[in-house]
Amino acid sequence: MQLFHFFKIFISGFMKLKIDNDTLIEEFFDNARLFGIVAPLKDYVFCWHINQVLGHHFKINHSIEIQLKKKERNYFFSIYEFKVAGCCMVHYLYNNQDDGEYLLPEFKHLDYLWLAKGEAMEKDEVELLQQSLRLIPAVQLVTEMTNEKIKNKQFLIF
């Protein structure tokens, strides 16, 4: 009987485990910069332009694609990835829209989200990235986003 009581307490303890979303979000965005981009192009076309203008090698990464269920339907938000050679910096390009739904609904005006993480970016590096992106003819806006303005940060975590 004591063994049964032990397992009952042990199992009930497991049922109370909870994911600490705030800590998860904080760790994910540690040493990260996020940019919003307006560029009315298909994601693969936009990546091709980025690769040509910036010399990056963005490739789609299906294993980190974000799936959200809204209105009893599944939506898939593609993510392109570029790892900088020789350092731990990784750039991710999120498609903010899929079939009329948005990954970050508070930013419906943005087509893409660019997340640079792994190393702290200096101010001049941030400015150079923004200026370089503006060289792409279809890019209408590039803006750095602060964590405080993003309501649904958890949607960016893969």
C-alpha positions in Angstrom: 0.0 0.0 0.0 2.9 2.4 0.8 4.4 1.8 -2.7 1.0 2.7 -4.3 0.9 5.9 -2.3 4.4 6.7 -3.3 3.6 6.3 -7.0 0.4 8.3 -6.6 2.4 11.2 -5.1 5.2 10.8 -7.7 2.7 10.8 -10.7 0.8 13.8 -9.3 4.1 15.7 -9.0 4.7 15.1 -12.7 1.3 16.4 -13.6 2.1 19.8 -12.1 5.2 20.4 -14.2 4.9 23.6 -16.3 7.0 25.2 -19.0 8.3 28.6 -18.0 7.6 30.5 -21.2 9.1 33.7 -20.0 12.5 32.0 -19.4 12.3 30.2 -22.7 11.6 33.4 -24.6 14.3 35.3 -22.7 16.9 32.6 -23.5 15.8 32.3 -27.2 16.1 36.1 -27.7 19.4 36.5 -25.8 22.0 38.1 -28.1 19.4 38.4 -30.9 18.3 41.3 -33.1 14.9 41.3 -34.9 14.0 43.3 -38.0 10.7 43.7 -39.7 10.7 43.9 -43.5 8.1 44.9 -46.1 8.9 43.3 -49.4 5.9 42.1 -51.4 7.7 39.1 -53.0 7.4 35.3 -52.7 9.7 34.1 -49.9 12.0 32.1 -52.3 12.3 35.1 -54.6 13.1 37.4 -51.7 15.8 35.0 -50.5 17.3 34.8 -53.9 17.6 38.6 -53.9 19.1 38.6 -50.4 21.6 35.9 -51.5 22.6 37.9 -54.6 22.8 41.4 -53.0 24.3 40.4 -49.6 26.3 37.3 -50.6 24.4 35.2 -48.1 23.4 31.6 -48.6 19.9 31.4 -47.1 18.2 28.1 -47.5 14.8 27.0 -46.4 14.8 24.8 -43.3 11.7 22.7 -43.2 12.7 21.2 -39.8 12.1 24.5 -38.0 9.0 25.6 -40.0 6.4 27.0 -37.6 2.9 25.5 -37.6 0.1 27.4 -36.0 -3.5 26.2 -35.6 -5.9 29.1 -36.0 -9.7 28.9 -36.8 -9.4 25.1 -36.8 -6.9 25.2 -39.7 -3.2 24.7 -39.8 -0.9 27.4 -41.1 2.7 26.9 -42.0 5.3 29.7 -41.8 8.5 29.0 -43.6 11.9 29.8 -42.1 15.1 30.3 -44.1 18.4 29.9 -42.4 21.9 31.2 -43.1 24.8 30.3 -40.8 27.8 32.6 -40.9 31.0 30.7 -41.5 33.6 31.0 -38.8 31.4 32.2 -36.0 28.2 31.3 -34.2 26.0 33.9 -35.8 22.9 32.5 -37.5 20.3 34.5 -39.5 16.7 33.4 -39.8 14.1 34.8 -42.2 10.5 34.1 -41.2 7.7 34.4 -43.6 5.1 36.4 -41.6 2.1 35.4 -43.7 0.4 32.2 -44.8 -2.9 32.2 -46.7 -4.2 35.3 -45.0 -3.0 34.5 -41.5 0.0 36.1 -39.7 2.7 34.7 -37.6 2.7 37.9 -35.7 -0.8 39.4 -36.1 0.2 42.6 -34.4 2.6 43.2 -37.4 0.3 42.5 -40.4 2.0 45.1 -42.4 5.3 43.2 -42.3 6.0 40.5 -44.9 9.1 39.1 -43.2 10.9 39.0 -39.9 14.7 38.7 -39.8 16.2 37.3 -36.7 20.0 37.5 -36.2 21.2 35.6 -33.2 24.3 34.0 -31.7 26.5 37.0 -31.2 25.8 40.6 -30.2 25.6 42.8 -33.3 27.3 46.2 -33.1 25.4 49.3 -34.1 27.4 49.7 -37.3 26.6 46.0 -38.3 22.9 46.6 -37.7 23.0 49.8 -39.9 24.9 48.0 -42.6 22.5 45.1 -42.7 19.5 47.5 -42.9 21.2 49.6 -45.7 22.1 46.4 -47.6 18.5 45.1 -47.4 17.2 48.5 -48.7 19.3 47.9 -51.9 16.9 45.2 -52.9 14.5 46.9 -55.3 11.3 45.4 -53.8 12.2 46.2 -50.2 10.0 49.1 -49.0 10.8 49.1 -45.3 13.4 47.6 -42.9 13.0 48.4 -39.2 14.6 47.1 -36.1 12.0 45.7 -33.7 12.2 45.8 -29.9 11.1 42.9 -27.7 8.6 45.1 -25.9 6.6 45.7 -29.0 6.2 42.0 -29.8 3.1 40.5 -28.1 3.5 37.0 -29.5 7.2 36.3 -29.2 6.5 32.7 -28.4 5.4 32.2 -32.1 9.0 32.9 -33.2 10.5 30.1 -31.1 11.2 26.9 -33.0 
